Amino acid sequence: MKDSNDRIDNKVYEYRVLRHLSQSELADAVGVSKQTILVMEKGNYSPSLILAFRLADYFGASITDIFNYHKGDEEQ
C-alpha cells in the first residue's frame, strides 16, 4: 500500500485563534513545545494519536473536527 502522498490536514490554528491563545499557551496546555504547534499549524507535522486526543479534549471537539485524513490517491 503506497502512502507517501497521504496527508492529514488540521484546524489547530483556527481553534487556537478562536480561543485567543498563543502557540506557547496551547503548547503548555497539551504538553508539547511551541515548535510542535508551529509546525503542526503549517501542515508540516502530523501529531501522534495521543496528542490529537489531547488537542481534541482541550478544545472540546472530536478528533475529526480538528484533523482530516486524505488518502494519497484522492484529488486535492
mmCIF file as gemmi writes it, N, C-alpha and C atoms, coordinates in Angstrom:
data_model
loop_
_atom_site.group_PDB
_atom_site.id
_atom_site.type_symbol
_atom_site.label_atom_id
_atom_site.label_alt_id
_atom_site.label_comp_id
_atom_site.label_asym_id
_atom_site.label_entity_id
_atom_site.label_seq_id
_atom_site.pdbx_PDB_ins_code
_atom_site.Cartn_x
_atom_site.Cartn_y
_atom_site.Cartn_z
_atom_site.occupancy
_atom_site.B_iso_or_equiv
_atom_site.pdbx_formal_charge
_atom_site.auth_seq_id
_atom_site.auth_asym_id
_atom_site.pdbx_PDB_model_num
ATOM 1 N N . MET Axp A 1 ? 0.843 -1.185 0 1 0 ? 1 A 1
ATOM 2 C CA . MET Axp A 1 ? 0 0 0 1 0 ? 1 A 1
ATOM 3 C C . MET Axp A 1 ? 0.882 1.239 0 1 0 ? 1 A 1
ATOM 4 N N . LYS Axp A 2 ? 0.73 2.046 -0.989 1 0 ? 2 A 1
ATOM 5 C CA . LYS Axp A 2 ? 1.511 3.275 -1.101 1 0 ? 2 A 1
ATOM 6 C C . LYS Axp A 2 ? 0.844 4.363 -0.253 1 0 ? 2 A 1
ATOM 7 N N . ASP Axp A 3 ? 1.624 4.99 0.627 1 0 ? 3 A 1
ATOM 8 C CA . ASP Axp A 3 ? 1.041 6.019 1.48 1 0 ? 3 A 1
ATOM 9 C C . ASP Axp A 3 ? 1.847 7.308 1.465 1 0 ? 3 A 1
ATOM 10 N N . SER Axp A 4 ? 2.774 7.431 0.553 1 0 ? 4 A 1
ATOM 11 C CA . SER Axp A 4 ? 3.651 8.597 0.562 1 0 ? 4 A 1
ATOM 12 C C . SER Axp A 4 ? 2.92 9.903 0.28 1 0 ? 4 A 1
ATOM 13 N N . ASN Axp A 5 ? 1.768 9.838 -0.358 1 0 ? 5 A 1
ATOM 14 C CA . ASN Axp A 5 ? 1.018 11.05 -0.647 1 0 ? 5 A 1
ATOM 15 C C . ASN Axp A 5 ? -0.154 11.265 0.307 1 0 ? 5 A 1
ATOM 16 N N . ASP Axp A 6 ? -0.31 10.376 1.294 1 0 ? 6 A 1
ATOM 17 C CA . ASP Axp A 6 ? -1.354 10.567 2.289 1 0 ? 6 A 1
ATOM 18 C C . ASP Axp A 6 ? -1.033 11.818 3.095 1 0 ? 6 A 1
ATOM 19 N N . ARG Axp A 7 ? -2.078 12.499 3.542 1 0 ? 7 A 1
ATOM 20 C CA . ARG Axp A 7 ? -1.834 13.686 4.346 1 0 ? 7 A 1
ATOM 21 C C . ARG Axp A 7 ? -2.937 13.855 5.382 1 0 ? 7 A 1
ATOM 22 N N . ILE Axp A 8 ? -2.625 14.617 6.4 1 0 ? 8 A 1
ATOM 23 C CA . ILE Axp A 8 ? -3.593 14.976 7.42 1 0 ? 8 A 1
ATOM 24 C C . ILE Axp A 8 ? -3.628 16.495 7.497 1 0 ? 8 A 1
ATOM 25 N N . ASP Axp A 9 ? -4.78 17.052 7.167 1 0 ? 9 A 1
ATOM 26 C CA . ASP Axp A 9 ? -4.986 18.486 7.315 1 0 ? 9 A 1
ATOM 27 C C . ASP Axp A 9 ? -5.533 18.738 8.712 1 0 ? 9 A 1
ATOM 28 N N . ASN Axp A 10 ? -5.28 19.921 9.241 1 0 ? 10 A 1
ATOM 29 C CA . ASN Axp A 10 ? -5.805 20.207 10.57 1 0 ? 10 A 1
ATOM 30 C C . ASN Axp A 10 ? -6.301 21.64 10.68 1 0 ? 10 A 1
ATOM 31 N N . LYS Axp A 11 ? -7.093 21.857 11.72 1 0 ? 11 A 1
ATOM 32 C CA . LYS Axp A 11 ? -7.655 23.177 12.009 1 0 ? 11 A 1
ATOM 33 C C . LYS Axp A 11 ? -7.151 23.685 13.36 1 0 ? 11 A 1
ATOM 34 N N . VAL Axp A 12 ? -5.952 23.27 13.74 1 0 ? 12 A 1
ATOM 35 C CA . VAL Axp A 12 ? -5.391 23.684 15.025 1 0 ? 12 A 1
ATOM 36 C C . VAL Axp A 12 ? -5.287 25.199 15.097 1 0 ? 12 A 1
ATOM 37 N N . TYR Axp A 13 ? -4.813 25.825 14.045 1 0 ? 13 A 1
ATOM 38 C CA . TYR Axp A 13 ? -4.679 27.288 14.025 1 0 ? 13 A 1
ATOM 39 C C . TYR Axp A 13 ? -6.03 27.955 14.292 1 0 ? 13 A 1
ATOM 40 N N . GLU Axp A 14 ? -7.061 27.519 13.57 1 0 ? 14 A 1
ATOM 41 C CA . GLU Axp A 14 ? -8.38 28.126 13.714 1 0 ? 14 A 1
ATOM 42 C C . GLU Axp A 14 ? -8.91 27.982 15.143 1 0 ? 14 A 1
ATOM 43 N N . TYR Axp A 15 ? -8.779 26.78 15.705 1 0 ? 15 A 1
ATOM 44 C CA . TYR Axp A 15 ? -9.25 26.553 17.074 1 0 ? 15 A 1
ATOM 45 C C . TYR Axp A 15 ? -8.453 27.403 18.07 1 0 ? 15 A 1
ATOM 46 N N . ARG Axp A 16 ? -7.157 27.506 17.87 1 0 ? 16 A 1
ATOM 47 C CA . ARG Axp A 16 ? -6.308 28.283 18.782 1 0 ? 16 A 1
ATOM 48 C C . ARG Axp A 16 ? -6.676 29.766 18.73 1 0 ? 16 A 1
ATOM 49 N N . VAL Axp A 17 ? -6.843 30.298 17.532 1 0 ? 17 A 1
ATOM 50 C CA . VAL Axp A 17 ? -7.16 31.72 17.378 1 0 ? 17 A 1
ATOM 51 C C . VAL Axp A 17 ? -8.536 32.039 17.971 1 0 ? 17 A 1
ATOM 52 N N . LEU Axp A 18 ? -9.502 31.157 17.769 1 0 ? 18 A 1
ATOM 53 C CA . LEU Axp A 18 ? -10.837 31.382 18.344 1 0 ? 18 A 1
ATOM 54 C C . LEU Axp A 18 ? -10.801 31.464 19.871 1 0 ? 18 A 1
ATOM 55 N N . ARG Axp A 19 ? -9.838 30.773 20.47 1 0 ? 19 A 1
ATOM 56 C CA . ARG Axp A 19 ? -9.675 30.807 21.926 1 0 ? 19 A 1
ATOM 57 C C . ARG Axp A 19 ? -8.735 31.912 22.39 1 0 ? 19 A 1
ATOM 58 N N . HIS Axp A 20 ? -8.224 32.692 21.462 1 0 ? 20 A 1
ATOM 59 C CA . HIS Axp A 20 ? -7.295 33.788 21.774 1 0 ? 20 A 1
ATOM 60 C C . HIS Axp A 20 ? -6.064 33.288 22.529 1 0 ? 20 A 1
ATOM 61 N N . LEU Axp A 21 ? -5.514 32.16 22.05 1 0 ? 21 A 1
ATOM 62 C CA . LEU Axp A 21 ? -4.339 31.554 22.672 1 0 ? 21 A 1
ATOM 63 C C . LEU Axp A 21 ? -3.101 31.798 21.817 1 0 ? 21 A 1
ATOM 64 N N . SER Axp A 22 ? -1.972 31.967 22.47 1 0 ? 22 A 1
ATOM 65 C CA . SER Axp A 22 ? -0.708 31.98 21.742 1 0 ? 22 A 1
ATOM 66 C C . SER Axp A 22 ? -0.301 30.527 21.491 1 0 ? 22 A 1
ATOM 67 N N . GLN Axp A 23 ? 0.653 30.35 20.605 1 0 ? 23 A 1
ATOM 68 C CA . GLN Axp A 23 ? 1.163 28.994 20.368 1 0 ? 23 A 1
ATOM 69 C C . GLN Axp A 23 ? 1.769 28.432 21.651 1 0 ? 23 A 1
ATOM 70 N N . SER Axp A 24 ? 2.452 29.268 22.412 1 0 ? 24 A 1
ATOM 71 C CA . SER Axp A 24 ? 3.067 28.821 23.673 1 0 ? 24 A 1
ATOM 72 C C . SER Axp A 24 ? 2.02 28.394 24.685 1 0 ? 24 A 1
ATOM 73 N N . GLU Axp A 25 ? 0.929 29.143 24.771 1 0 ? 25 A 1
ATOM 74 C CA . GLU Axp A 25 ? -0.133 28.782 25.723 1 0 ? 25 A 1
ATOM 75 C C . GLU Axp A 25 ? -0.767 27.444 25.368 1 0 ? 25 A 1
ATOM 76 N N . LEU Axp A 26 ? -1.033 27.238 24.085 1 0 ? 26 A 1
ATOM 77 C CA . LEU Axp A 26 ? -1.604 25.956 23.666 1 0 ? 26 A 1
ATOM 78 C C . LEU Axp A 26 ? -0.611 24.826 23.897 1 0 ? 26 A 1
ATOM 79 N N . ALA Axp A 27 ? 0.633 25.064 23.562 1 0 ? 27 A 1
ATOM 80 C CA . ALA Axp A 27 ? 1.671 24.052 23.759 1 0 ? 27 A 1
ATOM 81 C C . ALA Axp A 27 ? 1.747 23.637 25.228 1 0 ? 27 A 1
ATOM 82 N N . ASP Axp A 28 ? 1.761 24.602 26.128 1 0 ? 28 A 1
ATOM 83 C CA . ASP Axp A 28 ? 1.806 24.308 27.557 1 0 ? 28 A 1
ATOM 84 C C . ASP Axp A 28 ? 0.578 23.511 27.998 1 0 ? 28 A 1
ATOM 85 N N . ALA Axp A 29 ? -0.578 23.861 27.46 1 0 ? 29 A 1
ATOM 86 C CA . ALA Axp A 29 ? -1.824 23.2 27.856 1 0 ? 29 A 1
ATOM 87 C C . ALA Axp A 29 ? -1.868 21.732 27.449 1 0 ? 29 A 1
ATOM 88 N N . VAL Axp A 30 ? -1.223 21.385 26.331 1 0 ? 30 A 1
ATOM 89 C CA . VAL Axp A 30 ? -1.275 19.994 25.858 1 0 ? 30 A 1
ATOM 90 C C . VAL Axp A 30 ? 0.056 19.252 26.011 1 0 ? 30 A 1
ATOM 91 N N . GLY Axp A 31 ? 1.057 19.916 26.608 1 0 ? 31 A 1
ATOM 92 C CA . GLY Axp A 31 ? 2.302 19.237 26.945 1 0 ? 31 A 1
ATOM 93 C C . GLY Axp A 31 ? 3.291 19.037 25.822 1 0 ? 31 A 1
ATOM 94 N N . VAL Axp A 32 ? 3.353 19.998 24.9 1 0 ? 32 A 1
ATOM 95 C CA . VAL Axp A 32 ? 4.34 19.921 23.821 1 0 ? 32 A 1
ATOM 96 C C . VAL Axp A 32 ? 5.066 21.259 23.727 1 0 ? 32 A 1
ATOM 97 N N . SER Axp A 33 ? 6.01 21.352 22.808 1 0 ? 33 A 1
ATOM 98 C CA . SER Axp A 33 ? 6.736 22.602 22.621 1 0 ? 33 A 1
ATOM 99 C C . SER Axp A 33 ? 5.969 23.534 21.686 1 0 ? 33 A 1
ATOM 100 N N . LYS Axp A 34 ? 6.3 24.806 21.76 1 0 ? 34 A 1
ATOM 101 C CA . LYS Axp A 34 ? 5.72 25.799 20.845 1 0 ? 34 A 1
ATOM 102 C C . LYS Axp A 34 ? 6.053 25.414 19.402 1 0 ? 34 A 1
ATOM 103 N N . GLN Axp A 35 ? 7.259 24.911 19.194 1 0 ? 35 A 1
ATOM 104 C CA . GLN Axp A 35 ? 7.689 24.5 17.85 1 0 ? 35 A 1
ATOM 105 C C . GLN Axp A 35 ? 6.766 23.412 17.292 1 0 ? 35 A 1
ATOM 106 N N . THR Axp A 36 ? 6.324 22.496 18.13 1 0 ? 36 A 1
ATOM 107 C CA . THR Axp A 36 ? 5.408 21.44 17.675 1 0 ? 36 A 1
ATOM 108 C C . THR Axp A 36 ? 4.108 22.046 17.171 1 0 ? 36 A 1
ATOM 109 N N . ILE Axp A 37 ? 3.568 23.005 17.92 1 0 ? 37 A 1
ATOM 110 C CA . ILE Axp A 37 ? 2.33 23.67 17.492 1 0 ? 37 A 1
ATOM 111 C C . ILE Axp A 37 ? 2.573 24.423 16.183 1 0 ? 37 A 1
ATOM 112 N N . LEU Axp A 38 ? 3.688 25.116 16.089 1 0 ? 38 A 1
ATOM 113 C CA . LEU Axp A 38 ? 4.035 25.877 14.888 1 0 ? 38 A 1
ATOM 114 C C . LEU Axp A 38 ? 4.062 24.987 13.651 1 0 ? 38 A 1
ATOM 115 N N . VAL Axp A 39 ? 4.803 23.888 13.7 1 0 ? 39 A 1
ATOM 116 C CA . VAL Axp A 39 ? 4.925 23.038 12.512 1 0 ? 39 A 1
ATOM 117 C C . VAL Axp A 39 ? 3.622 22.293 12.211 1 0 ? 39 A 1
ATOM 118 N N . MET Axp A 40 ? 2.839 21.999 13.252 1 0 ? 40 A 1
ATOM 119 C CA . MET Axp A 40 ? 1.54 21.365 13.027 1 0 ? 40 A 1
ATOM 120 C C . MET Axp A 40 ? 0.607 22.325 12.294 1 0 ? 40 A 1
ATOM 121 N N . GLU Axp A 41 ? 0.582 23.577 12.725 1 0 ? 41 A 1
ATOM 122 C CA . GLU Axp A 41 ? -0.276 24.57 12.073 1 0 ? 41 A 1
ATOM 123 C C . GLU Axp A 41 ? 0.131 24.818 10.631 1 0 ? 41 A 1
ATOM 124 N N . LYS Axp A 42 ? 1.393 24.687 10.325 1 0 ? 42 A 1
ATOM 125 C CA . LYS Axp A 42 ? 1.877 24.866 8.954 1 0 ? 42 A 1
ATOM 126 C C . LYS Axp A 42 ? 1.647 23.63 8.091 1 0 ? 42 A 1
ATOM 127 N N . GLY Axp A 43 ? 1.184 22.541 8.708 1 0 ? 43 A 1
ATOM 128 C CA . GLY Axp A 43 ? 0.933 21.309 7.969 1 0 ? 43 A 1
ATOM 129 C C . GLY Axp A 43 ? 2.164 20.467 7.751 1 0 ? 43 A 1
ATOM 130 N N . ASN Axp A 44 ? 3.232 20.75 8.501 1 0 ? 44 A 1
ATOM 131 C CA . ASN Axp A 44 ? 4.486 20.013 8.338 1 0 ? 44 A 1
ATOM 132 C C . ASN Axp A 44 ? 4.689 18.945 9.397 1 0 ? 44 A 1
ATOM 133 N N . TYR Axp A 45 ? 3.665 18.656 10.175 1 0 ? 45 A 1
ATOM 134 C CA . TYR Axp A 45 ? 3.794 17.673 11.255 1 0 ? 45 A 1
ATOM 135 C C . TYR Axp A 45 ? 2.436 17.053 11.514 1 0 ? 45 A 1
ATOM 136 N N . SER Axp A 46 ? 2.398 15.731 11.521 1 0 ? 46 A 1
ATOM 137 C CA . SER Axp A 46 ? 1.185 15.015 11.896 1 0 ? 46 A 1
ATOM 138 C C . SER Axp A 46 ? 1.37 14.536 13.333 1 0 ? 46 A 1
ATOM 139 N N . PRO Axp A 47 ? 0.458 14.903 14.216 1 0 ? 47 A 1
ATOM 140 C CA . PRO Axp A 47 ? 0.628 14.568 15.626 1 0 ? 47 A 1
ATOM 141 C C . PRO Axp A 47 ? 0.412 13.087 15.896 1 0 ? 47 A 1
ATOM 142 N N . SER Axp A 48 ? 0.943 12.655 17.026 1 0 ? 48 A 1
ATOM 143 C CA . SER Axp A 48 ? 0.654 11.304 17.482 1 0 ? 48 A 1
ATOM 144 C C . SER Axp A 48 ? -0.829 11.22 17.82 1 0 ? 48 A 1
ATOM 145 N N . LEU Axp A 49 ? -1.333 10.025 17.931 1 0 ? 49 A 1
ATOM 146 C CA . LEU Axp A 49 ? -2.73 9.847 18.297 1 0 ? 49 A 1
ATOM 147 C C . LEU Axp A 49 ? -3.003 10.425 19.681 1 0 ? 49 A 1
ATOM 148 N N . ILE Axp A 50 ? -2.06 10.262 20.595 1 0 ? 50 A 1
ATOM 149 C CA . ILE Axp A 50 ? -2.209 10.817 21.948 1 0 ? 50 A 1
ATOM 150 C C . ILE Axp A 50 ? -2.342 12.335 21.885 1 0 ? 50 A 1
ATOM 151 N N . LEU Axp A 51 ? -1.478 12.993 21.119 1 0 ? 51 A 1
ATOM 152 C CA . LEU Axp A 51 ? -1.54 14.445 21.019 1 0 ? 51 A 1
ATOM 153 C C . LEU Axp A 51 ? -2.836 14.878 20.337 1 0 ? 51 A 1
ATOM 154 N N . ALA Axp A 52 ? -3.277 14.169 19.333 1 0 ? 52 A 1
ATOM 155 C CA . ALA Axp A 52 ? -4.545 14.503 18.677 1 0 ? 52 A 1
ATOM 156 C C . ALA Axp A 52 ? -5.696 14.434 19.678 1 0 ? 52 A 1
ATOM 157 N N . PHE Axp A 53 ? -5.701 13.4 20.527 1 0 ? 53 A 1
ATOM 158 C CA . PHE Axp A 53 ? -6.736 13.294 21.564 1 0 ? 53 A 1
ATOM 159 C C . PHE Axp A 53 ? -6.62 14.426 22.576 1 0 ? 53 A 1
ATOM 160 N N . ARG Axp A 54 ? -5.411 14.779 22.966 1 0 ? 54 A 1
ATOM 161 C CA . ARG Axp A 54 ? -5.229 15.899 23.912 1 0 ? 54 A 1
ATOM 162 C C . ARG Axp A 54 ? -5.776 17.196 23.349 1 0 ? 54 A 1
ATOM 163 N N . LEU Axp A 55 ? -5.469 17.476 22.081 1 0 ? 55 A 1
ATOM 164 C CA . LEU Axp A 55 ? -5.957 18.694 21.447 1 0 ? 55 A 1
ATOM 165 C C . LEU Axp A 55 ? -7.486 18.694 21.35 1 0 ? 55 A 1
ATOM 166 N N . ALA Axp A 56 ? -8.041 17.576 20.916 1 0 ? 56 A 1
ATOM 167 C CA . ALA Axp A 56 ? -9.498 17.486 20.807 1 0 ? 56 A 1
ATOM 168 C C . ALA Axp A 56 ? -10.151 17.674 22.174 1 0 ? 56 A 1
ATOM 169 N N . ASP Axp A 57 ? -9.602 17.044 23.192 1 0 ? 57 A 1
ATOM 170 C CA . ASP Axp A 57 ? -10.139 17.181 24.543 1 0 ? 57 A 1
ATOM 171 C C . ASP Axp A 57 ? -10.029 18.62 25.025 1 0 ? 57 A 1
ATOM 172 N N . TYR Axp A 58 ? -8.898 19.237 24.801 1 0 ? 58 A 1
ATOM 173 C CA . TYR Axp A 58 ? -8.683 20.615 25.228 1 0 ? 58 A 1
ATOM 174 C C . TYR Axp A 58 ? -9.703 21.559 24.588 1 0 ? 58 A 1
ATOM 175 N N . PHE Axp A 59 ? -9.959 21.368 23.303 1 0 ? 59 A 1
ATOM 176 C CA . PHE Axp A 59 ? -10.88 22.244 22.594 1 0 ? 59 A 1
ATOM 177 C C . PHE Axp A 59 ? -12.344 21.81 22.714 1 0 ? 59 A 1
ATOM 178 N N . GLY Axp A 60 ? -12.588 20.676 23.346 1 0 ? 60 A 1
ATOM 179 C CA . GLY Axp A 60 ? -13.959 20.193 23.473 1 0 ? 60 A 1
ATOM 180 C C . GLY Axp A 60 ? -14.557 19.798 22.132 1 0 ? 60 A 1
ATOM 181 N N . ALA Axp A 61 ? -13.723 19.232 21.281 1 0 ? 61 A 1
ATOM 182 C CA . ALA Axp A 61 ? -14.132 18.849 19.931 1 0 ? 61 A 1
ATOM 183 C C . ALA Axp A 61 ? -13.764 17.386 19.691 1 0 ? 61 A 1
ATOM 184 N N . SER Axp A 62 ? -14.246 16.843 18.587 1 0 ? 62 A 1
ATOM 185 C CA . SER Axp A 62 ? -13.827 15.489 18.216 1 0 ? 62 A 1
ATOM 186 C C . SER Axp A 62 ? -12.537 15.589 17.39 1 0 ? 62 A 1
ATOM 187 N N . ILE Axp A 63 ? -11.816 14.515 17.355 1 0 ? 63 A 1
ATOM 188 C CA . ILE Axp A 63 ? -10.583 14.489 16.559 1 0 ? 63 A 1
ATOM 189 C C . ILE Axp A 63 ? -10.892 14.814 15.1 1 0 ? 63 A 1
ATOM 190 N N . THR Axp A 64 ? -11.995 14.29 14.595 1 0 ? 64 A 1
ATOM 191 C CA . THR Axp A 64 ? -12.321 14.524 13.185 1 0 ? 64 A 1
ATOM 192 C C . THR Axp A 64 ? -12.807 15.946 12.912 1 0 ? 64 A 1
ATOM 193 N N . ASP Axp A 65 ? -13.152 16.69 13.954 1 0 ? 65 A 1
ATOM 194 C CA . ASP Axp A 65 ? -13.445 18.113 13.757 1 0 ? 65 A 1
ATOM 195 C C . ASP Axp A 65 ? -12.158 18.893 13.503 1 0 ? 65 A 1
ATOM 196 N N . ILE Axp A 66 ? -11.072 18.441 14.089 1 0 ? 66 A 1
ATOM 197 C CA . ILE Axp A 66 ? -9.793 19.152 14.012 1 0 ? 66 A 1
ATOM 198 C C . ILE Axp A 66 ? -8.886 18.593 12.921 1 0 ? 66 A 1
ATOM 199 N N . PHE Axp A 67 ? -8.896 17.273 12.752 1 0 ? 67 A 1
ATOM 200 C CA . PHE Axp A 67 ? -7.988 16.615 11.806 1 0 ? 67 A 1
ATOM 201 C C . PHE Axp A 67 ? -8.762 15.889 10.723 1 0 ? 67 A 1
ATOM 202 N N . ASN Axp A 68 ? -8.294 16.02 9.481 1 0 ? 68 A 1
ATOM 203 C CA . ASN Axp A 68 ? -8.909 15.352 8.337 1 0 ? 68 A 1
ATOM 204 C C . ASN Axp A 68 ? -7.86 14.559 7.588 1 0 ? 68 A 1
ATOM 205 N N . TYR Axp A 69 ? -8.105 13.272 7.415 1 0 ? 69 A 1
ATOM 206 C CA . TYR Axp A 69 ? -7.203 12.377 6.703 1 0 ? 69 A 1
ATOM 207 C C . TYR Axp A 69 ? -7.578 12.329 5.233 1 0 ? 69 A 1
ATOM 208 N N . HIS Axp A 70 ? -6.572 12.406 4.369 1 0 ? 70 A 1
ATOM 209 C CA . HIS Axp A 70 ? -6.774 12.311 2.925 1 0 ? 70 A 1
ATOM 210 C C . HIS Axp A 70 ? -5.834 11.252 2.374 1 0 ? 70 A 1
ATOM 211 N N . LYS Axp A 71 ? -6.396 10.252 1.702 1 0 ? 71 A 1
ATOM 212 C CA . LYS Axp A 71 ? -5.579 9.22 1.059 1 0 ? 71 A 1
ATOM 213 C C . LYS Axp A 71 ? -4.804 9.831 -0.096 1 0 ? 71 A 1
ATOM 214 N N . GLY Axp A 72 ? -3.661 9.256 -0.382 1 0 ? 72 A 1
ATOM 215 C CA . GLY Axp A 72 ? -2.791 9.765 -1.432 1 0 ? 72 A 1
ATOM 216 C C . GLY Axp A 72 ? -3.386 9.764 -2.809 1 0 ? 72 A 1
ATOM 217 N N . ASP Axp A 73 ? -4.36 8.875 -3.056 1 0 ? 73 A 1
ATOM 218 C CA . ASP Axp A 73 ? -4.934 8.799 -4.399 1 0 ? 73 A 1
ATOM 219 C C . ASP Axp A 73 ? -6.173 9.673 -4.553 1 0 ? 73 A 1
ATOM 220 N N . GLU Axp A 74 ? -6.562 10.415 -3.511 1 0 ? 74 A 1
ATOM 221 C CA . GLU Axp A 74 ? -7.69 11.327 -3.612 1 0 ? 74 A 1
ATOM 222 C C . GLU Axp A 74 ? -7.263 12.621 -4.274 1 0 ? 74 A 1
ATOM 223 N N . GLU Axp A 75 ? -8.189 13.243 -4.988 1 0 ? 75 A 1
ATOM 224 C CA . GLU Axp A 75 ? -7.886 14.551 -5.585 1 0 ? 75 A 1
ATOM 225 C C . GLU Axp A 75 ? -7.776 15.585 -4.475 1 0 ? 75 A 1
ATOM 226 N N . GLN Axp A 76 ? -6.883 16.536 -4.672 1 0 ? 76 A 1
ATOM 227 C CA . GLN Axp A 76 ? -6.694 17.579 -3.652 1 0 ? 76 A 1
ATOM 228 C C . GLN Axp A 76 ? -7.53 18.793 -3.949 1 0 ? 76 A 1
